[in-house]
Amino acid sequence: MRPQRHVVGIQRMNKHDRDNLAFLMVISPEGLAAWYESVSADDHAYAMELLYAAQIEFGINTEVEDLSDAKSELSRFTLKGIK
């Protein structure tokens, strides 16, 4: 991922943004950790903006209204007698 100055709050991703997003999506966890340690706080913020812009552009809804499935799954890991 090539560092680039960015405007806070990406309105629409361009090719450069999409290429950087693709980098973030396919890099290994180890590679991501190495990248994270080697870049600036501005690059961290830009990466978060890319992920947020992709979430909006692709219509990914992260707000969950029905938690019943999650509660059901988590109940398997609850210690007996503790709620």
C-alpha positions as CSV (number, residue, x, y, z in Angstrom):
1,M,0.0,0.0,0.0
2,R,1.5,3.3,-1.1
3,P,1.1,6.1,1.4
4,Q,-1.0,9.0,0.1
5,R,-2.3,12.1,1.7
6,H,-6.0,11.8,2.1
7,V,-9.0,13.9,2.8
8,V,-10.8,12.9,6.0
9,G,-14.1,11.2,5.2
10,I,-13.8,9.5,1.8
11,Q,-17.0,10.2,-0.2
12,R,-16.4,7.8,-3.1
13,M,-13.5,5.5,-3.5
14,N,-11.2,6.0,-6.6
15,K,-9.0,3.4,-8.1
16,H,-6.1,4.2,-5.8
17,D,-8.5,3.7,-2.8
18,R,-9.8,0.4,-4.2
19,D,-6.3,-0.9,-4.7
20,N,-5.4,0.0,-1.1
21,L,-8.6,-1.6,0.2
22,A,-7.8,-4.8,-1.8
23,F,-4.3,-4.7,-0.1
24,L,-5.9,-4.5,3.3
25,M,-8.4,-7.3,2.5
26,V,-5.9,-9.9,1.3
27,I,-2.8,-9.3,3.4
28,S,-2.0,-12.0,6.0
29,P,-2.4,-11.2,9.7
30,E,1.4,-11.2,10.0
31,G,1.8,-8.9,7.0
32,L,-0.9,-6.6,8.3
33,A,0.9,-6.3,11.7
34,A,4.2,-5.5,10.0
35,W,2.5,-2.9,7.8
36,Y,0.8,-1.4,10.8
37,E,4.1,-1.0,12.6
38,S,5.8,0.5,9.6
39,V,3.4,3.3,8.7
40,S,2.2,6.5,10.4
41,A,-1.0,7.3,12.3
42,D,-2.3,9.1,9.2
43,D,-2.0,5.8,7.3
44,H,-3.9,4.0,10.1
45,A,-6.6,6.6,9.8
46,Y,-6.7,6.3,6.0
47,A,-7.1,2.6,6.3
48,M,-10.0,2.9,8.7
49,E,-11.6,5.5,6.3
50,L,-11.2,3.0,3.5
51,L,-12.9,0.2,5.5
52,Y,-15.7,2.6,6.5
53,A,-16.2,3.8,2.9
54,A,-16.3,0.2,1.6
55,Q,-18.9,-0.6,4.2
56,I,-21.1,2.3,3.0
57,E,-20.4,1.7,-0.7
58,F,-21.2,-2.0,-0.6
59,G,-24.2,-1.6,1.7
60,I,-22.8,-3.5,4.6
61,N,-25.0,-3.0,7.6
62,T,-23.1,-3.4,10.9
63,E,-26.0,-2.5,13.1
64,V,-27.6,-5.7,14.5
65,E,-31.1,-5.5,15.8
66,D,-31.8,-9.1,16.6
67,L,-29.3,-10.6,19.0
68,S,-31.1,-13.9,19.7
69,D,-28.8,-16.0,17.6
70,A,-25.7,-14.5,19.2
71,K,-27.2,-14.9,22.7
72,S,-28.0,-18.5,21.9
73,E,-24.5,-19.3,20.7
74,L,-22.9,-17.4,23.6
75,S,-25.0,-19.2,26.2
76,R,-23.0,-22.4,25.4
77,F,-20.0,-20.7,26.9
78,T,-21.6,-19.2,30.0
79,L,-20.6,-20.7,33.3
80,K,-23.5,-22.5,35.0
81,G,-25.1,-20.3,37.7
82,I,-23.7,-17.1,36.2
83,K,-25.9,-15.0,34.0
